[in-house]
Amino acid sequence: MRRAIGTVFLITVTVFLVFGNVQPLHAQKKEKRADVIVYGGTSAGIAAAIQSSRMGKSVILIEPTNRIGGLTTGGLGQTDIGNKIAIGGISREFYENIKTHYDDLSNWKWQKKSEYLDGGQTRTEKGENSMWTFEPSAALSVYQDMISKEDITLVYNERLNREKGIKKRDGKILSIQMESGKVFSGKVFIDATYEGDLLAAAGVTYTYGRESNDQYGETLNGVQANIKNTSLLGVVSKNGFNHNFVQGVDPYIKKGNPESGLLPGIHEKPGLEGSGDRKVQAYCFRMCLTDHPENRIPFVKPDGYLEMDYELLLRNYEAGFNGVPWINSSMPNRKTDTNNRNGFSTDFIGQNYNYPEASYDEREKIVEKHRNYQMGLMWTLANHPRIPEKIRKEVSRWGTAKDEFERPDGWQQQLYIREARRMVSDYVMTQHNCEGLHIPNDPVGLGAYGMDSHHTQRYVDANGFVQNEGNVECKVKAPYPISYKSIVPKKEECKNLLVPVCLSATHIAFGSIRMEPVFMVLGQSAATAAVLAIDTGSSVQDIPYRSLQKRLLKDKQRIR
């Protein structure tokens, strides 16, 4: 036995002396290589991986969790786009596949296809071969089917080592390392996360929060409190009428007594009008609810529930509010995509400021805090005696769906990260682009949704009452082009990285661009550029735009 051990030791030493510092076999197996590495299995990441495969490149798609699709498979089934003519390529293909999915009558379990209406309109509109509303599970099935037809290596549950996981040389990323130690090497990298973790770790300039209006000559950015804004494109609703409290809601723990302190989540002052800050528009879960008794999980009171966390909700009703504070959009099979509405709703205002820069553990705590808040909100609406009876009866009809997500309580893991980091590159998309006043000469996609920001903070107004601040809703006249330079970093910072989600845009411009169909469009365009950079041996900044444009149009992208 000792002789055998000695022999092994001798062989090991001999190998080291002959070959030098050779990685152990287990370490070698941890490194995987591909032409294109996509970090983030969001809608954009999936589109990027599919396009890379279709253009003949090897591609690895890395998803940090156990579920691909991001918000599209995480509850956001009421597709926000504005003008559907702006959507082409793989993005439109996805929505066409959604229609095909629901054309199969076997996929209608909880209602008949003929029974499905939304606002009096069937969701497959006249002349459309696409369907724009869907269950999360349907979106997941469609994505999985699309990926299965391509040569894509899909990796789950691998998170980037954000501290020291980037290996760069001469301005190019060589490889990225995960927390597990696994290494992924590639020629071009795409950051398709909602958080921008790869771009930040790679040393690319970014920002988060709201710019001041002065920084880029805008009018809809920064603090937006107690004013009525207008732009060339329409009117932004006066604060106090749009997703705000009714007049007269007291902000103090003891009504009328400032000495008692403010209720949770309220600031004393909002800041100067139009000034910038590091505050982030609110997040929520886009709940998938159902009223089908066999598939419904009733709302329950979460552990640690505190009535004070919902005192503003109760006071809002007592001050005269008398609606259900949600947008309950109908999805197939008697399900919903339920979103925020009114002064106190699913948006957990002011509780996400640290999220963009937070560690993974800190983010998980923020996500769980949001989930517990929203669970408590739904229980309160369904059960609390200070809620009007008709509201309790309506909310009680609903519950989370048993057959959608992995959690046994029916809640999803994907929080609606409306905005986190935003890259700052050589071209910054601004309000002027959305208004059609600035038109880039290198479009790779179209934005079409209105400039949209959810509330960012709560504060005490001049009358001593609580108000929400930050909401902006301003339509755009027509689809507008998104610059290629806004999805690539400055050349001196990184030559082989593309960023289709956390692109270079101001807070208010990002509020228009940040729609899932557009993220898919930009993901496809990013992958097209990545392949062209590989084929020409150039940086992503130096690929010939005419070649990119030609390929995008060939692949039915809509860029003008």
C-alpha positions in Angstrom: 0.0 0.0 0.0 2.8 2.4 0.9 4.6 1.5 -2.3 1.5 2.3 -4.3 1.1 5.7 -2.6 4.8 6.4 -3.3 4.4 5.5 -6.9 1.5 7.8 -7.4 3.4 10.6 -5.7 6.4 10.0 -7.9 4.3 10.1 -11.0 2.6 13.3 -9.9 6.0 15.0 -9.2 7.3 13.8 -12.6 4.3 15.2 -14.5 4.7 18.6 -12.7 8.4 18.7 -13.6 7.8 17.8 -17.2 4.7 19.9 -18.0 5.0 22.7 -15.4 1.9 24.2 -13.7 -0.7 22.0 -15.3 -4.3 22.5 -14.1 -5.8 19.5 -12.3 -8.3 17.6 -14.4 -11.2 18.7 -12.3 -10.2 22.3 -12.8 -9.9 21.8 -16.6 -13.4 20.5 -16.7 -14.6 23.7 -15.0 -13.7 25.8 -18.1 -16.0 25.9 -21.0 -15.5 27.7 -24.3 -17.7 29.2 -26.9 -17.7 31.9 -29.5 -20.4 33.9 -27.7 -21.1 33.9 -24.0 -24.4 35.3 -22.9 -24.8 36.0 -19.2 -28.5 36.3 -18.2 -31.3 34.0 -19.4 -33.8 36.9 -19.7 -35.9 37.4 -22.9 -33.0 39.3 -24.3 -30.5 36.6 -23.4 -32.6 33.9 -25.1 -33.0 35.9 -28.3 -29.2 36.6 -28.3 -28.4 32.9 -27.9 -30.8 31.9 -30.6 -29.4 34.4 -33.0 -25.8 33.4 -32.3 -26.7 29.8 -33.0 -28.5 30.6 -36.2 -25.5 32.5 -37.4 -23.4 29.4 -37.0 -21.5 30.3 -33.8 -21.1 28.2 -30.6 -22.9 29.9 -27.7 -23.3 29.3 -24.0 -26.3 30.9 -22.3 -25.8 31.2 -18.5 -28.8 31.7 -16.3 -28.1 32.6 -12.6 -31.3 31.0 -11.4 -33.2 27.8 -12.2 -35.7 29.4 -14.6 -35.1 31.1 -17.9 -37.2 33.9 -19.4 -37.0 36.6 -16.8 -40.1 38.7 -16.5 -41.7 37.1 -19.6 -41.9 33.8 -17.8 -42.2 35.5 -14.4 -45.7 36.9 -14.6 -45.5 39.7 -17.2 -48.0 38.3 -19.7 -49.7 41.6 -20.6 -47.1 42.6 -23.2 -46.2 46.3 -23.1 -45.2 47.6 -26.5 -47.2 50.6 -27.6 -47.0 50.0 -31.4 -46.6 46.4 -32.5 -45.3 47.4 -35.9 -42.0 48.1 -34.1 -41.5 44.4 -33.3 -39.8 42.0 -35.7 -37.3 39.2 -35.9 -37.0 36.6 -33.1 -39.2 38.8 -30.8 -42.1 38.6 -33.2 -41.4 35.0 -33.8 -41.9 34.4 -30.0 -45.3 36.0 -30.0 -46.3 34.1 -33.2 -45.3 30.9 -31.3 -47.5 32.0 -28.4 -50.4 32.1 -30.8 -49.5 28.6 -32.1 -49.4 27.4 -28.5 -52.9 28.6 -27.8 -54.2 27.4 -31.1 -53.8 24.0 -29.7 -57.0 23.4 -27.7 -55.2 21.0 -25.4 -53.5 24.0 -23.8 -56.9 25.3 -22.6 -57.4 23.5 -19.3 -59.3 26.0 -17.1 -61.5 27.6 -19.7 -62.5 27.3 -23.4 -60.5 29.2 -25.9 -63.8 30.9 -27.1 -64.3 32.2 -23.5 -61.1 34.1 -23.4 -61.6 37.9 -23.7 -59.6 40.8 -22.4 -61.4 44.2 -22.2 -63.9 43.0 -24.7 -61.2 42.2 -27.3 -59.7 38.8 -28.1 -56.0 39.1 -27.7 -55.2 37.9 -31.2 -56.1 41.1 -33.0 -57.4 41.3 -36.5 -54.6 40.8 -39.1 -52.2 39.6 -36.4 -50.6 36.2 -36.5 -49.3 36.8 -33.0 -50.7 36.7 -29.5 -49.5 39.2 -26.9 -51.0 37.9 -23.7 -50.1 34.5 -22.1 -49.5 32.5 -19.0 -46.0 32.4 -17.6 -45.9 28.6 -18.2 -46.8 29.1 -21.8 -44.0 31.5 -22.3 -41.6 29.1 -20.6 -42.7 26.2 -22.9 -42.3 28.4 -26.0 -38.8 29.5 -25.0 -37.8 25.9 -24.2 -39.0 24.8 -27.6 -37.2 27.5 -29.4 -34.0 26.8 -27.6 -34.3 23.0 -28.2 -34.1 23.6 -32.0 -30.8 25.4 -31.7 -27.2 24.5 -30.8 -27.2 26.3 -27.5 -25.5 25.2 -24.3 -27.8 26.2 -21.5 -26.3 26.5 -18.0 -28.5 27.1 -14.9 -27.8 28.2 -11.4 -24.4 29.9 -12.0 -23.8 33.4 -10.7 -21.0 35.6 -11.7 -18.2 36.2 -9.3 -18.7 40.0 -9.2 -15.5 40.7 -7.2 -12.8 38.9 -9.2 -14.6 36.9 -11.9 -13.5 38.9 -14.9 -10.3 38.2 -16.8 -9.4 41.0 -19.3 -6.5 41.7 -21.5 -5.9 44.6 -23.9 -9.5 45.8 -23.3 -11.1 42.5 -24.0 -12.8 40.0 -21.7 -11.1 36.7 -22.0 -13.3 34.8 -19.5 -15.8 35.1 -16.7 -15.7 33.0 -13.5 -18.8 32.0 -11.5 -19.1 31.7 -7.8 -18.8 28.0 -8.2 -15.4 28.3 -9.8 -16.6 27.4 -13.3 -15.0 29.5 -16.0 -16.5 30.4 -19.3 -14.2 31.7 -22.1 -15.4 33.3 -25.3 -14.7 35.7 -28.1 -17.6 38.1 -27.4 -19.7 38.5 -24.3 -23.3 39.7 -23.9 -24.7 41.0 -20.6 -28.4 40.3 -20.7 -29.1 40.7 -17.0 -31.6 43.2 -15.6 -28.9 44.3 -13.1 -25.9 44.9 -15.4 -23.7 42.7 -13.2 -21.3 41.7 -16.0 -20.8 45.2 -17.4 -20.1 46.6 -13.9 -17.6 43.8 -13.0 -15.9 44.4 -16.4 -15.2 48.1 -15.4 -17.7 49.7 -17.8 -19.1 53.1 -16.7 -22.7 53.0 -15.5 -25.2 54.9 -13.4 -28.4 54.3 -11.6 -31.3 56.4 -10.2 -32.4 59.6 -11.9 -30.4 62.2 -13.8 -31.3 65.8 -13.3 -33.2 67.4 -16.1 -30.3 69.8 -16.6 -27.8 67.0 -17.4 -29.2 66.1 -20.8 -31.7 69.0 -21.3 -34.7 66.9 -20.5 -38.0 67.8 -18.7 -39.3 64.5 -17.5 -36.3 63.3 -15.5 -35.4 63.8 -11.9 -37.8 64.6 -9.1 -41.4 65.1 -10.4 -43.4 66.4 -7.4 -46.7 68.4 -7.4 -46.4 69.7 -10.9 -48.1 69.2 -14.2 -45.6 68.4 -17.0 -46.2 68.7 -20.7 -44.1 67.7 -23.6 -44.4 67.8 -27.3 -46.0 64.4 -27.2 -48.7 64.7 -24.6 -49.5 65.4 -21.0 -48.1 63.8 -17.9 -50.9 63.4 -15.3 -50.7 65.8 -12.4 -49.2 64.2 -9.3 -52.1 63.5 -7.0 -54.3 62.0 -9.7 -52.2 59.3 -11.2 -51.3 56.4 -8.9 -51.5 58.6 -5.9 -53.4 59.0 -2.6 -56.7 60.7 -2.3 -56.3 64.1 -0.6 -56.1 64.2 3.1 -54.2 61.0 4.1 -52.2 61.7 7.3 -48.6 60.5 7.2 -47.9 60.3 10.9 -48.1 57.3 13.2 -50.5 59.3 15.4 -52.8 61.3 13.1 -52.0 65.0 13.2 -49.0 64.5 15.5 -45.6 65.0 13.7 -43.9 64.2 17.0 -45.1 60.6 16.7 -43.0 60.1 13.7 -43.7 59.1 10.1 -45.4 55.9 9.0 -43.1 53.4 7.3 -41.6 54.4 3.9 -42.3 58.1 4.0 -39.7 60.9 3.5 -40.0 64.4 5.0 -39.2 66.1 1.6 -38.9 64.9 -2.0 -36.0 67.0 -3.1 -35.8 69.9 -5.6 -37.9 69.7 -8.7 -36.0 68.2 -11.6 -33.0 67.3 -9.5 -31.3 64.0 -9.8 -30.9 61.3 -7.1 -29.9 57.7 -6.6 -33.5 56.6 -6.0 -34.9 53.8 -8.1 -38.5 53.5 -9.4 -40.5 50.9 -7.5 -40.4 47.2 -8.1 -43.2 44.6 -7.6 -44.2 41.1 -8.5 -46.4 40.8 -11.5 -48.8 38.3 -9.9 -50.3 35.5 -11.8 -53.7 35.1 -10.1 -56.7 32.9 -10.8 -60.3 32.8 -9.7 -60.7 29.1 -10.6 -61.5 27.3 -7.3 -59.6 24.1 -8.3 -56.5 26.0 -9.2 -56.5 28.9 -6.6 -54.3 29.2 -3.5 -56.0 31.7 -1.1 -54.0 34.7 0.2 -52.4 34.1 3.6 -51.0 36.4 6.2 -47.2 36.2 6.0 -44.9 35.6 9.0 -44.0 38.9 10.6 -47.0 40.7 9.3 -47.3 44.2 10.8 -50.5 46.2 10.4 -48.6 49.5 10.5 -47.0 48.6 7.2 -50.5 48.9 5.6 -51.8 51.8 7.7 -51.5 54.1 4.7 -53.6 51.7 2.6 -56.3 51.7 5.4 -56.2 55.4 5.7 -56.5 55.9 2.0 -59.8 53.9 2.0 -61.0 55.8 5.1 -60.3 59.1 3.2 -62.5 58.1 0.3 -60.7 55.7 -2.0 -63.1 52.9 -2.9 -61.5 50.8 -5.7 -59.4 47.7 -5.9 -55.8 48.9 -6.2 -54.6 46.8 -9.0 -54.6 46.3 -12.8 -56.0 42.8 -13.2 -55.3 42.0 -16.8 -56.9 38.8 -18.1 -54.7 36.0 -19.3 -55.7 32.6 -20.8 -57.1 29.9 -18.5 -58.7 32.2 -16.1 -55.5 33.7 -14.9 -54.1 37.3 -14.7 -51.1 39.5 -15.0 -51.8 41.7 -12.0 -49.9 45.0 -11.8 -49.7 48.2 -9.6 -52.4 50.9 -9.7 -53.4 53.8 -7.4 -51.7 55.3 -4.4 -51.0 52.2 -2.3 -50.7 49.0 -4.3 -48.2 46.3 -5.3 -45.3 48.6 -5.9 -43.1 48.6 -2.7 -42.1 52.3 -3.1 -38.8 53.3 -1.7 -37.6 49.8 -0.7 -35.3 49.0 -3.6 -32.7 51.9 -3.6 -29.8 49.6 -2.7 -30.8 46.8 -5.1 -28.6 47.7 -8.1 -25.3 47.6 -6.2 -26.3 45.1 -3.5 -24.6 41.8 -3.0 -26.4 38.6 -4.0 -27.4 37.9 -0.4 -28.6 41.5 0.1 -30.6 41.3 -3.1 -32.3 38.0 -1.9 -33.3 39.8 1.2 -34.8 42.7 -0.8 -36.7 40.3 -3.0 -38.1 38.4 0.0 -39.0 41.7 1.7 -40.9 42.7 -1.5 -42.7 39.3 -1.6 -43.7 39.5 2.1 -45.0 43.0 1.6 -47.1 42.0 -1.4 -48.4 38.8 0.4 -49.4 41.0 3.3 -51.0 43.5 1.0 -53.2 40.9 -0.6 -54.2 39.4 2.7 -55.1 42.8 4.0 -57.2 43.6 1.0 -59.0 40.3 1.3 -59.5 40.2 5.1 -58.9 43.4 7.1 -62.1 44.8 8.6 -61.1 48.4 7.7 -61.2 47.5 4.1 -64.7 48.0 2.5 -66.7 44.8 2.3 -67.1 44.9 -1.4 -63.3 45.2 -1.9 -62.7 42.2 0.5 -65.2 40.1 -1.4 -63.7 40.9 -4.8 -60.1 40.3 -3.7 -61.0 37.1 -1.9 -62.2 35.6 -5.2 -58.6 35.5 -6.3 -55.5 33.7 -5.3 -52.1 32.6 -6.7 -52.2 29.8 -9.3 -51.2 26.3 -8.3 -49.8 25.3 -11.7 -47.5 28.2 -12.6 -44.4 28.5 -10.5 -42.0 26.3 -8.5 -42.9 27.6 -5.1 -45.7 25.8 -3.4 -47.4 29.1 -2.4 -47.8 30.1 -6.0 -45.5 33.1 -5.9 -42.7 33.5 -8.5 -39.1 34.2 -7.8 -38.7 36.9 -10.5 -39.1 40.3 -9.0 -40.0 43.0 -11.6 -36.7 44.8 -11.8 -38.0 47.8 -13.7 -34.6 49.5 -13.7 -31.2 49.0 -12.1 -27.9 49.9 -13.6 -27.7 51.7 -16.9 -24.5 51.8 -19.0 -23.0 55.2 -19.9 -21.5 54.8 -23.4 -20.6 57.2 -26.2 -24.3 57.5 -27.1 -26.9 58.0 -24.4 -30.6 57.6 -25.4 -32.6 60.5 -23.9 -36.1 62.0 -23.9 -35.1 63.7 -27.2 -34.8 60.4 -28.9 -38.2 59.3 -27.7 -39.7 62.5 -28.9 -38.1 62.0 -32.4 -35.9 65.1 -32.0 -32.6 63.2 -32.0 -32.4 60.4 -34.6 -29.3 58.1 -34.5 -27.8 56.9 -37.8 -27.1 53.4 -36.6 -30.5 51.9 -35.4 -30.7 48.4 -34.2 -34.3 48.4 -32.9 -37.3 50.6 -32.2 -38.8 51.8 -29.0 -42.6 52.5 -29.1 -43.9 52.5 -25.5 -44.5 55.8 -23.7 -41.9 57.3 -21.4 -42.9 55.6 -18.2 -41.7 55.8 -14.6 -43.3 54.3 -11.6 -43.2 56.2 -8.3 -39.9 56.4 -6.6 -40.7 57.8 -3.1 -43.3 58.9 -0.6 -43.2 62.3 1.1 -45.1 64.8 3.1 -46.5 67.6 1.0 -46.9 71.3 1.9 -50.4 70.6 3.4 -49.0 67.9 5.7 -50.4 64.9 3.8 -48.7 62.0 2.1 -48.0 61.9 -1.6 -46.2 59.6 -4.0 -43.5 61.0 -6.3 -41.9 59.9 -9.5 -44.7 58.7 -11.7 -44.4 59.8 -15.3 -46.6 58.6 -18.2 -46.0 60.3 -21.6 -46.9 58.8 -24.9 -44.6 58.9 -27.9 -45.9 59.9 -31.3 -44.3 57.1 -33.2 -41.7 54.3 -33.0 -38.2 55.8 -32.7 -34.8 54.2 -33.5 -32.4 52.9 -30.8 -28.7 53.6 -31.5 -26.3 50.7 -31.8 -23.7 52.8 -29.9 -26.1 52.7 -26.9 -25.7 48.9 -26.5 -21.9 48.9 -26.7 -19.5 50.3 -24.1 -16.9 53.0 -24.8 -14.1 51.3 -26.7 -11.5 52.2 -24.2 -13.5 50.3 -21.5 -14.3 47.0 -23.3 -14.0 45.9 -26.9 -16.0 42.7 -26.9 -19.0 43.3 -24.7 -22.6 44.1 -25.7 -25.4 45.2 -23.4 -29.0 44.9 -24.8 -30.8 45.3 -21.5 -28.9 47.8 -19.2 -28.2 49.9 -22.3 -26.9 53.5 -22.3 -30.0 55.6 -21.6 -31.3 58.2 -19.2 -33.9 57.2 -16.6 -36.8 58.6 -18.5 -35.7 57.2 -21.9 -35.0 53.8 -20.4 -38.6 54.0 -19.1 -39.8 53.8 -22.7 -37.2 51.3 -24.0 -37.4 48.8 -21.1 -40.1 46.5 -22.6 -39.7 42.8 -23.0 -40.3 42.7 -26.7 -37.7 45.5 -27.2 -35.2 43.6 -25.0 -35.6 40.6 -27.3 -35.1 42.8 -30.4 -31.9 44.3 -28.9 -30.7 40.9 -27.8 -30.9 39.6 -31.3 -29.2 42.7 -32.7 -26.5 42.4 -30.1 -25.8 38.8 -31.1 -25.7 39.8 -34.8 -23.1 42.4 -34.0 -21.2 39.9 -31.9 -21.0 37.4 -34.8 -19.9 40.1 -37.2 -17.2 41.2 -34.8 -15.9 37.6 -34.6 -16.0 37.2 -38.4 -14.2 40.5 -39.1 -11.8 40.3 -36.2 -12.8 43.7 -35.0 -14.0 45.2 -31.8 -17.8 45.5 -31.4 -17.4 49.3 -31.7 -15.7 49.0 -35.1 -17.9 46.6 -37.1 -19.2 48.2 -40.3 -22.8 49.4 -39.6 -23.9 48.7 -43.2 -23.1 45.0 -42.7 -25.0 44.9 -39.5 -27.9 46.7 -41.0 -28.0 44.4 -43.9 -28.1 41.3 -41.7 -30.7 42.8 -39.4 -33.1 43.5 -42.2 -32.5 40.0 -43.7 -33.6 38.6 -40.3 -36.7 40.7 -40.4 -35.7 43.1 -37.7 -37.5 46.4 -37.8 -35.1 49.3 -37.4 -36.7 52.2 -39.2 
